[in-house]
Structures are given as structure tokens and as C-alpha cells.
């Protein structure tokens, strides 16, 4: 799990967490999760269309199964 070996606190390696606005050192978030100031690149804008089509196709498949299976 992330953050278990940060080495901070009374039983850590003796390093204290630095402030988020400090120009030197890394913060707890950066050490644990690799959080940076930049925004990661997003996927294509059409990814939502594929998600909606897959959901609608799944719903249509379930409806077709419901009406075609013998009762």
C-alpha cells in the first residue's frame, strides 16, 4: 500500500514532512502517490461516445434476452 514506508513521524527515518508550498523537498502526497503540479494528458474527446454505445448495446442485449427466453 502506498504511504506505508514514507519514513515520517516519531518512528520514521527522522525526516519531517515539508509544506506544500515549500520550494525544496517533497511533500507527503508526492512521496506516497507521485502527485505533481501538472495535469496529466486526457484521453480523446470521443471516448464518452464509445462508453455510451457499449452501455446501450449491453442494455439492448439484456432486453433481447429477457423477451426471447422461454418463460
JOVENVEN-V127239 format. One record per pair of residues at least 12 apart in sequence whose C-alpha atoms are under 6 Angstrom apart, sorted by the first residue. I is the first residue (numbers start at 1). J is the second residue. Records with the same first field share a line. If there is no record, write none. Layout:
I=J ; J
This chain:
2=32
3=32
